[in-house]
């Protein structure tokens, strides 16, 4: 079975809350990079409505996705080690497969805006539920402690991503939405 076919099967299994050993989710680097790039395309394409350079947005989203998955995987490994349930292999593959539902998000563009927003929220919760279940199953840790580890990791990652965004802003990159730029500069969102 080729790696891409195995990845798609793993995404479908994880969405159905079927988790196997962590060894199964160790993908080749080329596949990980391909999926992260595809997530960048899916995530960055949504910026076209904001009048942003879509190519730059896709690149930034792919970069931030790569950073998020790498940092989350490492932080969760540290968390599991602290909780005395260490894992010996990388969690990046299982986290990537857990995010497979994100590829369905462009389908919400055909729906009315309020329905699409609600469905995006449901997908976000489902992706996180799949992620918590997957990491809990491969580590033997309880879902509650894995959820706590993910929440703590998200807080650390929010700081890391904010630092990256500040670095991107200071480098003069164009294509950041004006509302976001004003919020970052002044700390408050613009009045509507």
C-alpha positions in Angstrom: 0.0 0.0 0.0 1.5 3.4 -0.9 2.0 6.1 1.7 -0.7 8.5 0.4 -3.3 5.7 0.3 -2.4 4.7 3.9 -2.7 8.3 5.0 -6.2 8.7 3.6 -7.2 5.4 5.2 -5.7 6.6 8.5 -7.7 9.9 8.3 -10.9 8.0 7.7 -10.1 5.5 10.6 -9.3 8.3 13.0 -12.5 10.2 12.2 -14.3 7.0 13.1 -12.3 6.9 16.3 -10.4 3.8 15.2 -6.8 4.2 16.4 -3.9 1.7 15.9 -0.3 1.7 17.1 1.7 4.9 16.8 4.1 3.2 14.4 1.3 3.2 11.8 1.3 7.1 11.8 5.0 7.5 11.0 4.8 8.9 7.4 7.7 9.7 5.0 8.8 13.3 5.1 7.6 13.9 1.5 4.1 12.9 2.4 4.1 15.1 5.5 5.3 18.1 3.4 2.7 17.3 0.7 -0.2 17.2 3.2 1.0 20.4 5.0 1.3 22.2 1.6 -2.2 21.0 0.8 -3.5 22.3 4.1 -1.8 25.6 3.2 -3.7 25.7 -0.1 -7.0 24.9 1.6 -6.4 27.4 4.4 -4.9 30.1 2.3 -7.6 30.0 -0.4 -10.1 31.4 2.1 -8.2 34.7 2.2 -9.2 35.5 -1.4 -12.4 37.2 -0.2 -10.3 39.6 1.9 -8.4 40.9 -1.1 -5.2 39.3 0.1 -2.5 37.9 -2.2 -3.6 34.2 -2.1 -0.2 32.8 -3.0 1.4 34.6 0.0 -1.5 33.5 2.2 -1.1 29.9 1.2 2.6 30.0 1.9 2.1 31.6 5.3 -0.7 29.2 6.3 1.5 26.2 5.2 4.4 27.6 7.2 2.2 28.2 10.3 0.7 24.7 9.9 4.1 23.1 9.8 5.2 25.1 12.9 1.9 24.3 14.7 2.2 20.5 14.1 5.9 20.4 15.0 5.5 22.4 18.2 2.3 20.6 19.2 3.9 17.2 18.7 6.9 18.1 20.8 4.9 19.8 23.5 2.6 16.8 23.8 5.6 14.4 24.0 6.9 16.5 26.9 3.5 16.6 28.5 3.1 12.8 28.2 6.6 12.3 29.6 5.7 14.6 32.6 2.5 12.5 33.1 4.6 9.4 33.1 3.2 8.0 29.8 6.1 8.8 27.4 5.8 7.9 23.7 9.0 6.9 21.8 7.9 8.0 18.3 6.9 11.4 16.9 3.3 12.5 17.2 3.4 14.7 14.1 2.0 12.0 11.8 -1.0 11.2 14.0 -1.7 15.0 14.6 -1.5 15.5 10.8 -4.0 12.7 10.2 -6.2 14.0 12.9 -6.5 17.3 11.0 -7.7 15.5 7.9 -11.2 16.9 8.3 -9.9 20.3 7.5 -9.8 19.3 3.8 -13.6 19.4 3.9 -13.8 23.0 5.0 -13.9 24.4 1.4 -17.3 22.7 1.0 -18.7 25.1 3.5 -18.2 28.0 1.0 -21.4 26.9 -0.8 -23.5 27.4 2.2 -25.0 30.6 3.7 -22.4 32.4 5.8 -24.0 31.7 9.2 -24.5 28.0 8.4 -20.9 27.8 7.1 -19.6 29.4 10.3 -21.5 27.0 12.5 -20.3 24.0 10.5 -16.7 25.3 10.7 -17.1 25.4 14.4 -18.5 21.9 14.5 -15.6 20.7 12.4 -13.1 22.4 14.7 -14.5 20.6 17.7 -14.6 17.3 15.8 -10.9 17.7 14.7 -10.0 18.4 18.3 -12.0 15.4 19.6 -10.3 13.2 17.0 -6.9 14.6 18.1 -7.6 14.0 21.8 -8.9 10.5 21.2 -6.0 9.6 18.9 -3.2 10.8 21.3 -4.9 9.3 24.3 -5.2 5.9 22.6 -1.6 5.7 21.3 -0.2 7.0 24.7 -2.4 5.1 27.1 -3.2 8.4 28.9 -6.6 9.5 29.8 -8.5 11.8 27.4 -8.9 14.5 30.1 -5.1 14.8 30.7 -4.5 14.7 26.9 -7.1 17.5 26.5 -5.4 19.5 29.2 -2.0 19.0 27.5 -3.5 20.1 24.2 -5.0 23.2 25.7 -1.7 24.1 27.4 0.1 23.4 24.1 -2.3 25.7 22.3 -1.5 28.5 24.7 2.2 28.1 24.1 1.6 27.8 20.4 -0.5 31.0 20.4 2.5 32.8 21.8 4.9 31.2 19.3 2.6 32.0 16.4 2.1 35.6 17.6 5.9 36.0 17.7 6.1 34.6 14.1 3.4 37.0 13.0 5.3 39.9 14.5 8.4 38.8 12.8 6.5 38.6 9.5 5.1 42.0 10.0 8.5 43.5 10.8 9.9 41.9 7.7 7.5 44.0 5.6 5.4 41.1 4.2 2.3 42.3 2.4 -1.0 40.6 2.4 -2.0 40.7 6.1 -5.6 41.8 6.5 -5.9 45.4 7.6 -8.2 44.5 10.5 -5.7 42.0 11.9 -2.8 44.4 11.4 -4.7 47.1 13.3 -5.5 44.7 16.1 -1.9 43.6 16.4 -0.6 47.2 16.4 -3.2 48.7 18.8 -4.3 45.6 20.8 -8.0 46.2 20.0 -10.0 45.2 17.0 -11.2 48.1 14.8 -14.7 49.5 15.3 -17.3 48.3 12.8 
